Amino acid sequence: MGSSSVHEDVKYLPSPLPAEHYDADTTEPISCGLQTLEELLSWKRSEANPFNVAAVPLAPREPPLARCLHRTLVSHDMMGGYLDDRFAQGTNTEAPYAFYHWQYIDIFNYFTHKMVTIPPAVWTNAAHKHGVVVLGTFITEWTDGAAVCEAFLKEEESYRAVADKLVQISYCYGFDGWLINIENPLSKVAVENTPLFLRYLTDQMHERVSGSLVLWYDSVIENGQLTWQNELNESNRMFFDACDGFFTNYNWTEQNLEWMQDYSGVQGRQADVYIGVDVFARGKVVGGMLETNKALEVIRKHKFSAAIFAPGWVYETHSDKTQFRKNQDNFWALLSDYLYIHRPASPLPFISSFCQGFGKREATRSWFNLTAQEIQPLYYHTELEGQGSLEGQGWLSSRGCPEDAWNGGCSLLLDGLIPATHTSPVCARIFSLHVPLPSKTLVTLIYKPSTGIKVSLELKTTDASLCTHNVQDVKREFHTIHPVFIPAYPTPSVCSLHATVGRCSQLELRGCDLREVCLNIQRNGQPQDTAFSCRVGEIMLLDVASLQVPPELVQGLCIYDVVWLRAAGTSPESTSLRLHLNATLRWDYPTHLVRHFRVYWRRLRGPDPRIPPGELVLVGRAYSNIFRVTELAVPEAPSLLELVVEPVIRKGFPVPESHWGRRSLSYTEDSTQ
């Protein structure tokens, strides 16, 4: 640790890393849950998976969750869980499932049928960027579940032990609470202790995790029988009173909701009752599938919160995965009239390149990493005033565009038709925000317009009488950008936007909050029906004062958990076995200052002294102060290589190489093998 070099003897031994946290073949870090009560009670923070710790704290939002009277919860249940999303650093996969309509939802629950479902950090990171609370799941089912409940609900000491472990797990991994789902009968003693368990768990969560929630699923009733009520009533109120909320079963009718509106047990806590909606429409339910909006309409009519179960239906049941974005956008558009947008409220910097957490690096290679997802814009399709003569009514659409990306998996595509009779600029809303602005703000817009239109950025603030502003253009050179792909896993494409326009301005204000970011689009020339498109690559707002602060240094870079493997090379024509390095890197750097880190390696010295030192080669991106190098083909021993960490800061300017982290690794063949 004290020197710049680490030495390793190359030994080909079975991986010493715990199989539940690392892929057995590649040593890639993975997420998982806990299957048994024994696993839960023996869980130790010292043995936790460091790669499943969320890198993003829960962001502030407006309005805060506590002030939302009609909340929306999504319970993500897909094909047993822990699929492509289990890879903590992302993976190469074709057409993965991702969720990106975060502005519509308040709570995200990761659901599987493991006893303790710990949300993969990639989901927690994506949700937290948008101010969305993340819940794990504690579930017991069938005969085995009944035995578990009898064991831990038998007395105060045993139920407190389970609750303490659940609190420790949530605190360690950085998510925000639990959905408790007891789907088996309970004995008299167990059911009497259940509200005490819930109250203790809820109190401890509130004490340790700010903004945390504990919700109860509509299952057993006060006599211990497993009898789904599809409503909150006297037989299950004891559980609701002991925690933060109640998630009803799915087979309710409007009569259930009408009755609950007048039920005394609900009064003052109507927002804490989440009416379950199964998107798969299993059993006798209201709505579901492409009629889920009908269920939402009834729920909102009676002023309850909604719990949307398994919206991944849009992915699972459609065989053509290439249409996933279109199907998902259509589904959430159906529900949008009954959903309520909350706004990011973090102070500057505000940056988004619209990445949805998946995309293509090359023509045939796809990547998936939800942690790479950036603040998402508003997605919509709307009609414009004025009649068009060629293609009918004018319209405006906002959606992700994977074919063109500035930095990440996609850009934002704004397209539509301006009717001849529409003479004012088309205002395309991109973000709804609640962000305090400093006295001087640097605003950068990267975009690619079609011909025949003029584009300008519009920032909408609070009441104009409350603030004054002045805009000054800042000289900054932008060049035409050509495609650049980085073929190193797991890094997305850097840029594929051509003929891109960059604008940078300084905005001077006093006492303003930014509420909306819009793009004004206006035709050039004579009034006529005008089809248009504009791909937005990135929007960035920076506090000018922050630009004077010097960058931090990457410190304490260390290498450990080294595993050596012999495997075939990555090229198709490679037949010989290559030496592969697998190792964990860790370093110190204020993560709130960065968008990500770039991790590189280079050869310093190899077995053939005639070969000069190599250039830096990108290994991948890290989104926290830890990164697992996997399957890195390196020169044969004896050799010396260097591993390098470059912070990519949110200000958008490069950090000098003198501030990067570096550590060299020398290695020789173990003579005892």
C-alpha positions in Angstrom: 0.0 0.0 0.0 2.8 2.4 0.8 4.7 1.9 -2.5 3.6 2.4 -6.0 4.1 -1.3 -7.0 2.5 -4.5 -6.0 4.0 -8.0 -6.7 2.1 -11.2 -7.4 3.2 -14.8 -8.0 1.1 -16.2 -10.8 -0.7 -19.3 -9.4 -3.6 -21.1 -11.0 -5.8 -21.9 -8.1 -9.6 -22.1 -7.6 -11.0 -18.6 -6.9 -11.1 -17.9 -3.2 -13.9 -15.4 -3.7 -17.4 -16.2 -2.3 -19.5 -17.9 -5.0 -22.6 -16.0 -4.0 -21.0 -12.6 -4.8 -18.8 -13.4 -7.8 -19.4 -15.3 -11.0 -17.6 -18.7 -10.8 -16.1 -18.5 -14.3 -15.2 -14.8 -14.7 -15.1 -13.5 -11.1 -17.5 -10.7 -12.1 -19.3 -9.3 -9.1 -23.0 -10.3 -8.9 -26.0 -9.5 -6.7 -28.0 -12.1 -4.9 -30.6 -12.6 -2.1 -30.7 -14.8 0.9 -32.6 -18.1 0.8 -32.9 -19.2 4.5 -33.4 -17.9 8.0 -30.0 -19.3 8.9 -28.4 -17.2 6.1 -30.2 -14.1 7.3 -29.3 -14.5 11.0 -25.6 -15.3 10.2 -25.3 -12.3 7.8 -22.3 -10.0 8.7 -21.4 -6.7 7.3 -17.8 -7.7 7.1 -18.9 -10.5 4.6 -21.2 -8.3 2.6 -20.8 -7.8 -1.1 -18.9 -4.5 -1.6 -20.0 -4.3 -5.2 -23.7 -4.3 -4.3 -23.5 -1.2 -2.1 -25.4 1.6 -3.8 -23.1 4.4 -5.0 -25.9 7.0 -5.2 -27.7 8.4 -2.2 -31.4 9.1 -2.4 -31.7 12.4 -4.2 -34.0 15.2 -3.0 -37.2 15.7 -5.0 -40.2 18.0 -5.1 -42.7 17.4 -3.8 -41.1 15.2 -1.1 -42.7 11.7 -0.8 -44.3 12.6 2.6 -46.3 15.4 0.9 -47.6 13.2 -2.0 -51.2 12.3 -1.5 -51.5 9.9 -4.5 -48.3 7.8 -4.7 -47.2 5.2 -7.2 -45.3 2.1 -6.3 -43.8 -0.3 -8.9 -43.1 -3.8 -7.8 -40.6 -5.3 -10.3 -41.2 -9.1 -10.5 -39.6 -10.7 -13.6 -38.8 -14.3 -14.3 -37.4 -15.1 -10.8 -35.2 -12.0 -10.6 -31.5 -11.5 -10.6 -31.2 -11.7 -14.4 -28.9 -9.4 -16.4 -29.3 -6.9 -13.6 -27.4 -9.1 -11.2 -24.1 -8.0 -12.8 -23.0 -5.2 -10.6 -20.7 -3.7 -13.3 -23.0 -4.3 -16.2 -22.9 -7.0 -18.9 -23.0 -7.6 -22.6 -26.6 -8.5 -23.5 -29.0 -8.1 -26.3 -32.2 -6.2 -25.7 -32.3 -6.1 -21.9 -35.2 -5.0 -19.7 -34.8 -1.5 -18.2 -37.1 1.0 -16.6 -36.7 4.7 -17.2 -40.0 6.4 -16.5 -38.9 7.3 -13.0 -40.6 10.7 -12.9 -43.9 8.9 -12.7 -43.2 6.7 -9.7 -42.4 7.2 -6.0 -41.3 3.8 -4.7 -39.5 0.9 -6.5 -39.7 -2.6 -5.0 -37.5 -5.4 -6.2 -39.5 -8.6 -5.8 -38.4 -12.3 -6.0 -39.4 -15.4 -4.2 -36.2 -15.7 -2.3 -36.8 -15.2 1.5 -34.7 -12.0 1.5 -34.6 -10.1 -1.8 -31.7 -7.5 -1.7 -32.2 -5.1 -4.6 -29.3 -5.2 -7.1 -27.3 -1.9 -6.7 -27.8 -1.0 -10.3 -31.5 -0.6 -9.6 -30.9 1.4 -6.4 -28.5 3.7 -8.2 -30.9 4.5 -11.0 -33.9 5.0 -8.7 -32.0 7.2 -6.3 -30.8 9.5 -9.0 -34.5 10.3 -9.6 -35.5 10.6 -5.9 -37.3 7.2 -5.9 -37.3 5.1 -2.7 -36.1 1.5 -3.1 -37.5 -1.5 -1.1 -36.3 -5.0 -0.8 -38.7 -7.9 -0.1 -39.0 -10.2 2.9 -41.3 -13.1 2.0 -42.3 -16.4 3.5 -44.4 -18.9 1.6 -45.9 -22.4 1.8 -45.0 -25.0 4.5 -41.4 -23.9 4.7 -42.4 -20.3 5.1 -44.8 -21.2 8.0 -41.9 -23.0 9.7 -39.7 -19.9 9.3 -42.4 -17.7 10.8 -42.9 -20.0 13.8 -39.2 -19.9 14.4 -38.7 -16.1 14.3 -42.1 -14.9 15.6 -42.1 -17.1 18.7 -40.8 -14.4 21.0 -39.4 -10.9 21.2 -35.8 -11.9 21.1 -36.2 -13.9 17.9 -38.3 -11.3 15.9 -36.0 -8.5 17.0 -33.0 -10.5 15.8 -34.6 -10.8 12.3 -35.6 -7.2 12.2 -32.1 -6.1 13.3 -30.5 -8.0 10.4 -33.0 -6.6 7.9 -32.1 -3.1 9.1 -28.4 -3.8 8.9 -28.7 -5.2 5.3 -30.7 -2.1 4.1 -28.2 0.3 5.8 -25.2 -1.6 4.4 -26.4 -1.8 0.8 -27.9 1.6 0.7 -31.6 0.9 -0.1 -34.6 2.3 1.8 -36.8 -0.3 3.4 -38.8 -3.5 3.0 -42.0 -5.0 1.7 -43.1 -7.6 4.2 -45.1 -10.5 2.6 -46.2 -13.3 4.8 -47.9 -15.7 2.5 -48.6 -18.6 4.9 -50.8 -19.2 7.9 -49.5 -18.2 11.4 -50.1 -19.7 14.8 -51.8 -17.6 17.5 -48.4 -16.7 19.1 -46.8 -15.8 15.7 -49.7 -13.6 14.5 -49.8 -11.7 17.9 -46.1 -11.0 17.6 -46.3 -9.9 13.9 -47.4 -6.3 14.6 -44.7 -6.1 17.3 -42.1 -7.2 14.7 -43.4 -4.7 12.2 -43.4 -1.8 14.7 -39.9 -2.6 15.9 -38.6 -3.0 12.3 -40.3 0.2 11.2 -38.9 2.2 14.2 -35.4 0.8 13.7 -35.5 1.6 9.9 -36.6 5.1 10.6 -33.8 5.6 13.1 -31.0 4.2 10.8 -32.2 5.1 7.2 -33.6 8.5 6.5 -36.7 8.4 4.4 -37.1 4.6 4.8 -40.4 2.7 4.5 -41.8 -0.6 5.7 -44.9 -1.8 3.9 -47.2 -4.8 4.6 -48.7 -7.0 1.9 -52.4 -8.0 2.2 -52.1 -11.7 3.1 -52.7 -13.1 6.6 -55.4 -11.7 8.9 -55.6 -11.2 12.7 -56.5 -14.8 13.4 -53.5 -16.1 11.5 -55.4 -17.4 8.5 -54.0 -16.7 5.0 -57.0 -14.9 3.6 -56.4 -12.1 1.1 -58.9 -9.3 1.8 -58.3 -7.1 -1.3 -58.9 -4.1 1.1 -57.9 -2.7 4.4 -60.4 -3.6 7.1 -60.7 -4.6 10.8 -59.2 -8.1 10.2 -55.8 -6.7 8.9 -55.7 -3.2 10.3 -53.4 -4.3 13.1 -50.6 -4.8 10.6 -51.2 -1.4 8.8 -51.2 0.4 12.2 -47.7 -1.0 12.9 -45.9 0.1 9.7 -45.7 2.7 7.0 -48.2 1.4 4.5 -50.5 -1.4 3.2 -50.2 -3.0 -0.3 -53.5 -4.7 -1.2 -54.0 -7.9 -3.1 -55.1 -7.5 -6.7 -58.7 -8.9 -6.8 -60.4 -5.8 -5.5 -63.5 -4.2 -7.0 -64.6 -0.6 -6.9 -66.9 -1.5 -4.0 -63.8 -2.3 -1.9 -62.4 1.1 -2.6 -65.7 2.9 -1.9 -66.0 1.1 1.4 -62.4 1.9 2.4 -62.9 5.7 1.7 -65.2 5.8 4.7 -63.4 3.3 6.9 -62.1 4.8 10.1 -58.9 2.9 10.0 -57.9 4.7 6.8 -58.7 8.2 7.9 -55.6 10.5 7.7 -53.5 7.8 6.0 -55.2 7.3 2.6 -51.9 7.9 0.8 -50.4 4.9 2.8 -52.9 2.5 1.2 -51.4 1.1 -2.1 -54.0 -0.6 -4.3 -52.4 -3.5 -6.0 -52.6 -3.8 -9.8 -51.3 -6.9 -11.5 -50.3 -5.9 -15.0 -50.5 -9.6 -16.1 -54.3 -9.5 -15.1 -54.2 -12.8 -13.4 -57.5 -13.8 -11.8 -60.6 -11.5 -11.6 -59.1 -8.0 -11.6 -59.9 -4.5 -12.8 -57.7 -3.6 -15.8 -54.3 -5.1 -16.4 -52.2 -5.5 -19.6 -53.0 -2.6 -22.0 -56.1 -1.8 -19.9 -54.0 -1.1 -16.7 -55.1 2.6 -17.1 -58.7 1.5 -16.2 -57.5 0.3 -12.8 -55.5 3.5 -12.2 -58.6 5.5 -13.1 -60.7 3.8 -10.4 -57.9 4.0 -7.8 -57.3 7.8 -8.4 -61.1 8.4 -8.4 -61.2 7.2 -4.8 -57.9 9.0 -3.9 -55.7 6.0 -3.1 -52.1 5.3 -3.9 -51.3 2.6 -6.5 -49.0 -0.4 -6.5 -48.3 -1.5 -10.1 -47.1 -5.2 -10.0 -44.9 -6.6 -12.8 -44.9 -3.8 -15.4 -42.2 -5.9 -17.1 -45.2 -7.6 -18.8 -44.4 -5.2 -21.7 -41.1 -7.0 -22.1 -41.9 -10.6 -21.1 -44.9 -11.1 -23.3 -43.7 -9.5 -26.5 -41.4 -11.7 -28.5 -39.8 -8.9 -30.5 -37.5 -7.4 -27.9 -36.3 -4.8 -30.5 -39.7 -3.1 -30.0 -39.2 -2.9 -26.2 -38.7 0.9 -26.0 -41.8 1.5 -28.1 -43.9 -0.9 -26.1 -42.8 0.5 -22.8 -43.3 4.1 -23.8 -46.8 3.2 -25.1 -47.7 1.4 -21.8 -46.6 4.3 -19.6 -48.3 6.8 -21.9 -51.6 5.0 -21.3 -51.2 5.5 -17.5 -49.8 9.0 -17.6 -53.2 10.8 -17.0 -53.3 9.0 -13.6 -49.7 9.5 -12.6 -48.0 12.5 -10.9 -44.7 13.8 -11.9 -42.1 14.6 -9.2 -39.2 16.8 -10.0 -35.4 16.4 -9.2 -34.4 19.0 -6.6 -30.6 18.5 -6.3 -28.5 21.7 -6.5 -26.2 22.1 -9.5 -24.5 20.7 -11.4 -27.3 19.3 -13.4 -26.2 17.0 -16.3 -27.9 14.5 -18.5 -27.0 12.8 -21.7 -30.3 10.9 -21.6 -28.6 7.5 -21.3 -31.2 4.8 -20.3 -28.7 2.3 -19.0 -28.3 0.2 -22.2 -27.2 0.6 -25.8 -24.7 -0.5 -28.4 -20.9 -0.2 -28.4 -20.4 -1.5 -31.8 -22.8 -2.6 -34.6 -23.3 -6.0 -33.1 -22.3 -5.6 -29.4 -24.8 -4.4 -26.8 -24.2 -3.4 -23.2 -26.5 -3.0 -20.1 -25.7 -1.2 -16.9 -28.5 0.6 -15.1 -26.0 2.5 -13.0 -25.0 4.3 -16.2 -28.5 5.6 -16.5 -28.7 9.4 -16.2 -31.5 11.7 -15.2 -34.4 10.9 -17.5 -36.4 13.5 -19.5 -40.1 13.6 -20.1 -41.3 11.1 -22.7 -44.5 11.9 -24.5 -46.5 12.2 -27.7 -48.7 15.3 -28.0 -50.9 17.0 -30.6 -50.1 20.5 -31.8 -52.6 23.3 -32.5 -53.3 24.0 -36.1 -54.3 21.6 -38.9 -51.7 20.2 -41.3 -52.6 19.6 -44.9 -50.1 16.9 -45.7 -50.0 14.5 -42.8 -53.0 15.6 -40.7 -52.8 17.1 -37.2 -49.4 18.5 -36.1 -47.6 16.6 -33.4 -44.6 16.4 -31.2 -42.9 13.3 -29.8 -40.1 12.8 -27.2 -38.3 9.4 -27.0 -34.9 7.8 -26.6 -32.8 7.4 -29.8 -30.3 4.5 -29.5 -29.1 5.1 -33.1 -27.5 8.4 -32.1 -25.7 8.9 -28.8 -23.5 11.7 -27.5 -22.3 9.9 -24.3 -24.0 6.7 -23.3 -26.7 4.5 -24.8 -28.9 7.0 -26.5 -29.8 10.6 -27.2 -33.2 12.3 -26.8 -35.1 12.4 -30.1 -37.6 15.3 -30.5 -39.5 14.9 -33.7 -42.9 15.9 -35.1 -44.8 17.9 -37.6 -45.3 21.7 -37.4 -48.6 22.5 -39.3 -48.5 25.4 -41.7 -51.0 27.3 -39.5 -48.8 27.0 -36.4 -46.6 30.1 -36.5 -45.3 30.3 -32.9 -42.3 28.1 -31.8 -43.0 24.5 -30.7 -42.0 24.2 -27.1 -40.7 20.8 -26.3 -40.6 20.1 -22.5 -37.5 18.1 -21.7 -37.2 18.3 -17.9 -39.4 19.3 -15.0 -37.2 20.4 -12.1 -37.1 22.2 -8.8 -33.4 23.3 -8.8 -32.1 26.4 -7.1 -29.9 28.4 -9.4 -26.8 30.3 -8.4 -26.1 33.9 -9.4 -24.1 32.7 -12.4 -24.9 29.5 -14.3 -23.1 28.0 -17.2 -25.5 26.3 -19.7 -24.3 23.9 -22.3 -26.5 22.3 -25.0 -25.4 19.6 -27.5 -27.9 18.9 -30.3 -28.3 17.8 -33.9 -31.2 19.5 -35.7 -32.7 18.6 -39.1 -32.7 21.1 -41.8 -35.3 23.8 -42.0 -35.6 24.6 -38.3 -34.2 26.9 -35.7 -33.5 25.6 -32.2 -33.1 27.5 -28.9 -33.0 26.4 -25.3 -35.6 27.9 -22.9 -35.2 27.7 -19.1 -38.3 28.4 -17.1 -37.9 29.7 -13.6 -40.2 30.7 -10.7 -42.3 33.8 -10.9 -40.4 36.3 -13.1 -41.1 39.1 -10.6 -39.0 37.2 -8.0 -35.8 37.0 -10.1 -33.8 39.0 -12.7 -31.6 37.5 -15.4 -29.1 38.3 -18.0 -27.7 35.9 -20.7 -24.2 36.3 -22.0 -22.8 34.1 -24.8 -19.5 32.4 -23.8 -16.9 31.8 -26.5 -16.2 28.1 -26.8 -15.2 26.1 -29.8 -17.1 23.0 -30.8 -16.1 20.6 -33.5 -18.0 18.2 -35.7 -18.1 14.9 -33.9 -17.7 11.6 -35.7 -18.4 8.1 -34.4 -16.1 6.9 -31.8 -16.6 3.5 -30.2 -14.7 2.0 -27.3 -14.6 -1.8 -27.7 -13.8 -2.4 -24.0 -16.4 -3.9 -21.7 -18.3 -2.5 -20.0 -18.0 1.0 -21.5 -20.8 2.4 -23.7 -20.1 4.3 -26.9 -18.8 7.7 -26.3 -20.3 9.5 -29.3 -22.1 8.8 -32.5 -23.8 12.1 -33.1 -22.7 13.7 -36.4 -22.9 17.4 -37.4 -23.5 18.3 -33.8 -24.1 21.8 -32.7 -22.8 22.9 -29.3 -23.9 26.1 -27.5 -22.6 27.4 -24.2 -24.0 30.5 -22.4 -23.7 32.2 -19.1 -26.9 33.0 -17.3 -27.0 35.6 -14.6 -29.9 35.4 -12.1 -30.9 36.5 -8.6 -33.1 34.3 -6.4 -34.5 31.9 -9.0 -35.5 28.2 -9.0 -35.3 26.4 -12.3 -38.6 24.7 -13.0 -38.5 23.5 -16.7 -35.9 23.0 -19.4 -37.5 23.2 -22.8 -36.3 23.3 -26.4 -38.0 25.8 -28.7 -38.3 24.6 -32.3 -39.3 27.0 -35.1 -39.4 26.6 -38.8 -37.2 28.6 -41.1 -38.9 30.1 -44.2 -42.5 30.3 -45.4 -45.4 28.7 -43.5 -45.9 25.2 -44.7 -46.2 21.8 -43.1 -42.8 21.1 -41.7 -41.6 17.7 -40.5 -38.6 18.0 -38.2 -36.3 16.1 -35.8 -33.8 17.2 -33.3 -31.5 14.9 -31.4 -30.4 16.3 -28.1 -27.1 14.8 -26.9 -26.5 16.5 -23.6 -27.7 19.3 -21.4 -25.4 20.6 -18.6 -25.9 23.4 -16.1 -23.0 24.3 -13.8 -22.4 26.9 -11.1 -19.8 29.2 -12.5 -18.3 29.6 -9.0 -17.6 25.9 -8.8 -15.3 26.0 -11.8 -12.7 27.8 -9.7 -12.4 24.9 -7.3 -9.3 22.7 -8.2 -9.9 19.0 -8.8 -9.3 16.4 -6.2 -6.6 13.7 -6.4 -7.4 10.0 -6.6 -5.7 8.5 -3.5 -5.0 5.2 -2.0 -5.4 3.0 -5.1 -4.9 -0.6 -4.1 -5.1 -4.0 -5.8 -6.4 -7.1 -4.1 -8.4 -10.3 -4.6 -6.2 -11.2 -7.6 -7.2 -14.4 -9.5 -5.1 -15.6 -12.4 -6.7 -17.7 -15.2 -5.6 -19.3 -18.5 -8.2 -18.8 -21.2 -8.6 -18.4 -24.9 -8.0 -15.0 -26.4 -11.0 -12.8 -27.4 -10.3 -12.8 -31.2 -12.0 -15.6 -33.2 -8.7 -16.7 -34.7 -7.0 -17.0 -31.3 -6.3 -20.7 -30.4 -3.6 -20.4 -27.7 -4.5 -19.9 -24.1 -3.7 -16.4 -22.8 -2.8 -15.3 -19.3 -5.8 -13.4 -17.8 -5.8 -11.0 -14.8 -8.8 -10.7 -12.5 -8.4 -8.2 -9.6 -10.3 -5.7 -7.5 -9.2 -2.0 -7.5 -10.2 0.3 -4.7 -9.4 4.0 -4.2 -10.5 7.2 -2.4 -12.3 10.0 -4.3 -15.4 12.1 -3.5 -17.9 10.3 -5.7 -20.4 13.1 -5.7 -18.0 15.1 -7.8 -17.8 12.5 -10.7 -20.0 11.1 -13.4 -17.9 8.0 -13.5 -14.2 6.8 -13.5 -12.3 5.4 -16.4 -10.1 2.5 -15.6 -7.1 1.8 -17.9 -4.2 -0.5 -18.0 -0.9 -0.5 -19.9 2.2 -2.7 -20.2 5.3 -1.2 -18.7 7.7 -4.1 -19.1 7.3 -7.6 -20.4 9.3 -10.8 -20.9 10.7 -9.3 -24.2 12.7 -6.2 -23.3 12.7 -5.1 -26.9 9.0 -4.2 -26.8 8.5 -0.6 -25.6 5.9 0.3 -22.9 2.4 0.3 -24.2 -0.3 3.0 -24.5 -3.2 3.2 -22.0 -6.0 0.9 -22.9 -9.5 1.4 -21.5 -10.7 -1.5 -19.3 -14.1 0.0 -18.4 -16.1 2.5 -16.4 -16.6 2.5 -12.6 -19.4 4.4 -10.9 -18.0 4.1 -7.3 -14.6 3.8 -5.7 -14.3 0.1 -6.5 -13.9 -1.8 -9.7 -13.4 -5.5 -10.6 -11.0 -6.1 -13.5 -12.1 -9.3 -15.2 -10.6 -11.5 -17.9 -8.0 -8.9 -18.8 -5.5 -10.5 -21.2 -2.0 -9.5 -20.1 1.6 -10.2 -21.2 3.2 -13.5 -20.1 5.3 -13.4 -16.9 7.6 -12.0 -15.9 6.0 -8.6 -16.6 5.2 -5.2 -15.1 1.9 -3.4 -15.9 0.2 -0.3 -14.6 -3.5 0.2 -13.6 -4.8 3.7 -13.8 -8.0 5.4 -12.6 -9.2 8.7 -14.2 -12.0 10.6 -12.6 -14.5 12.1 -15.1 -15.9 15.0 -13.1 -19.4 16.5 -13.4 -18.0 19.9 -14.3 -17.2 18.5 -17.7 -13.5 19.4 -17.8 -10.7 16.9 -17.9 -8.8 16.2 -14.7 -5.0 16.5 -15.1 -3.2 13.2 -15.4 -1.2 14.2 -12.3 -4.4 13.8 -10.3 -5.2 10.3 -11.6 -4.6 7.2 -9.5 -1.9 4.8 -10.5 -0.5 1.5 -9.3 1.9 -0.9 -10.9 1.7 -4.7 -10.7 4.7 -6.9 -11.2 4.2 -10.6 -11.6 6.3 -13.8 -12.1 5.4 -17.4 -12.5 5.3 -19.3 -9.2 8.3 -21.6 -9.3 6.6 -24.1 -6.9 3.9 -25.0 -9.5 
